[in-house]
């Protein structure tokens, strides 16, 4: 299979959104008690650098909080809301491609694949 060119605007990145069901989620993502359940999967144009990744995270955050209210809703926003999910909040996680980021009080904090896996297992075990 041919690798997409770096400037290929059709390149897509997979996104997974996890909601943290921990009673401590308002304190942020904490590896020891986070309990993540999958809430959405969709694709976006693949970010090519850290700046674009940050912009994509901000855009997803806005969509899953006020998309359709203050801004036109993306297709994934309509599906997310239609499923009855709450707004994306502190302690929740967005994965873009192979990189995971927890929503923090001010932006996003990267988290490891080990912490992501443990938190998803914790949610399915409860």
N, C-alpha and C positions, 0 to 999 in steps of 0.2 A: 504494500500500500504506500502511496506517495505521501511524504510529509508535507503539510501545508507550508507555503512560503511565509516568512515572518510578516510580510506586509499583506497577507491574504485576509481581507476583511470578512470572509465567510467562515473563518476558523471559529469554532464554538468551544465553550468550556462548560462542563457540567457543574451544576450547583445543587447542593443539598442543604436544606434548612432544618435544623433540629431545635425543638423547644425543650427547655430545661424544666423538668417537673419537680426539681428539688425544692423542699420547703425553704432552703437557704438561697434560692436563685437571686433574690434582690441584693445579695452581697456580691454578685458576680459569679463567673464560672470558677468553681473550686473543684479541682481534680478529684478530691477525696469524697465529695458528696453529690456532684452533678449527676443527673439522671436524664439523659437525652433521648427524645423520641423523634423520629422523622416526621416532618410536617409537610415538606414539599420537595420536589425535584423538578428542575427545568434547566434550560441552557441559556447562555448569554454569549454575546461576542467575546471571544477569548481576550483577556487582558494581556498586553505584551510586556508590561513592566510594573513595578511597584506602585507607581502613580495611578495607572489604569486599574490595578487591583483595588486600591483604596477607593477610587471613584465608583467601581462596581459595587463594593461593599456598601458605600453610602447610598447608592441608588437602590439597592435591594432593601436597605433599612427604611428608606423613605417610602418605597412602594408598600412594604408590609406593615406600615404604620398609618400613612395618610394617602396612599394611592387610591384614586377613585373619589377621594374627598377633596383634597387640595390640589392634586395633580391627576392627570389622566391615568387610569389604572392599566398596568401591563396585563397581558393574558395570564401570567402566573399569579398575579395579585387576585384576579377574579376567581381563579381556582382555589387559591389559598383561603380567601374569605368565604367562598362558597362551602368549603369544608368545615367552616366554623372555628377556625384557629384564632387565637388571640393575637394581638400585635407583637411584633418582634421586640424583645426587651433585654435588659441586662441579664447576662448569664446564658442567653441562647447562643447558638453556634451556626455560622454560615461556612460551608465548605465550597471553595471554588477550585475546581480541578483537584489537585492533590494537597491543597493548603487549607487549613482550618483556622477560623478566627472566631473568638468569643466576643459578643457585644459587651463592651465595658461602659463605665460611666461617661467616658469621653473617647469615643471611637471604638477600635477593635484591637484585641490582643491575640497574637498567634498562639495556637495550642498545638501540642504534639499529637501525632497519630495514636500513640499509646494512650494518652488521656482521653481522646475522642472515643476510641474503642472501649475503654473501661466504662465511660459514662453511658454509652449506648447499651452495653451489657447490663449495667446497673438498672437501667429503665426497664429492660425486658425481664429482669429477674424479680422485679417488685410487682 
